[in-house]
Amino acid sequence: MASTFFHWLRSPAAREYFFSTHFWGPIANWGLPLAAIADLKKDEEVISGTMTSALAAYSCVPPVFRSDALLIQSTKKINSTVFMRFAWRVDPRNYLLFACHATNTTAQLTQGYRFVNYWYRGGKEKKALEAASSSDSIKGKVTEAVKAAQAASQSTK
């Protein structure tokens, strides 16, 4: 298997692939899902619901078909260049672009879940309660440490 891959890698077909938009387009497009994956560690308060839903739709919304043939053709052309369907329908299939859009869809839907959970399902209140309880426990630990230091300093006198 590996020798077949390396043989193909030295072939003109490989050079044609690596110097085409079938390769460089998806490579450039991987910035979107990688940024979304990196944003999974950020606070939910900074998530933009509008942008997250737009990016999720960008990757996975299929074209809309109408009875008007002209509208169908124009819709296919527009959506095929933008959505996952293009990566699947193009000949030869562009698996790299399809994987990029599938990853982006997954990351954006995860971000969307985090956004809805934080703003509409009580996540903000839960986080505020956790912050309040953790600050109370921190105050208690600081008070205990101060008392222990005072006791230690008095016992050494």
N, C-alpha and C positions, 0 to 999 in steps of 0.2 A: 504494500500500500504506500509506504513512504517513498520507495524508489519510483513508483508511478507518479507520485506528486512531484518529486524533484525532476523527473524527466519532463513532465508538463511545464514545470517552472522555467525550464530552459527553452521551451518551444516558442515559436512566433505567436501562437494563440495566447500564451501567458503575457507576453509583451503587449499584445493588442488589448488584453483585458486590463492590465495595470495602467495603461495610458488612455483609458476610456472613462467616460462619465459613469459607467456602471460600477466602477471602483471608487473614483475620487468623489463622486456625489455623495454616496453613503458615508464615506470617511469624514467628509466635511459636516455631514448631517448628524454625526454621532455626538456633536457638542450639546444638542438639546437633551437627549436622555442622560448623558453624563452629568450635566448641570442639575437635572431633576433628581438624579440619584444623590448627588452631593447635597442638595437642598433637603433631603429627608432628615438630616441631622439638625436642621435649623428649627427655631421656635415656630410654633404654629401661628403665632400672631402675625408673622411677616408673609404668610402665604396669600397670594392674590387668587381669590376664587375665580375671577373673570379670566385671568391669564391661564390658570390651570385647566379650566374647562375648555378654553380655546385650543390649548396645546394638545389636550386629550382628543378633541374633535379633529384636529389637524392630522393626527396619525391614524385614526380609525374610522372616520365617517365614510360610509360608502356613497357612491353617487346616487342622485335622485333620478329616477326614470319617469318620464312623462310620455304621453301619447304622441306629442309633437316630435317628429323625427329630427328636425333641426335642433331642438332643445336637447334631445337625447345625445346627439353627436357633440354639441358644444359642452354639455355636462360631462360626458365621458372624457373629452379632451382636457377640460379643466381639472376634474377630480383625479383623472389617471396620472397627471403629473404631480399631484400633491399627496395623495393618500396611499395607504398600504396596498390598495388594489392595484396600483400601477406596478409596484414591485413584484406582485404575483402574476400579473397579466402580460408583462413585457416579455418579449422573446429575445434572448433567453431570460429566464426568470432571474430576478436580482435578489438573491437570498440575503445578501448583506444589507440592502436597503430595507427589506422586509423585517429582518431582525432588529434593525435600528428603530423602525416605527413600532414594532411590537414592544420593544423595551421602553420606548418613550410612552406608549399608551399605558403600560403597567405602572411606570413611575408616576405619570400624571394622575392616574386614577387613585394611586396610593396617596398622593398629595391632596387630591380632592376629598378623599375619605378623612384625612387629617384635618382639612379645612372645615368640613361639615361637622365633624366630631367636636372641634374646638369652639366654633362659633354658634352652632345650633343644637348640639346634643349634650351640653353641660360640661364640656371639657375645660372651658375658661374658668368656670366656678370651681371645678375640682382642682385645677391647678392653683387657684388662689387659696383654697383651703389647705392644700399641701404646703404652699409657701408660708402661710401663717403658722401652721403647726411646726414646720421646720425652723422658722425664726424663733418660736417659743422655746423649742428644745435647744437651740443654739444659745439663747439668752440664759436658759437654765444651766447649761454647761459652763458658760462664761462665769456666771455667778458662783457656781461650785468651785471653779478654778481660782477665783479671787479669794473666796473664803478659805480654801486650802492653802493658798499662798500666805494669807494673813495669819492663819494658824501656825504655819511653818515658821514664819518670821517671829512670832511671839514666843514660840517654843525655843527658839535659838537664843533669845535674850536672857 
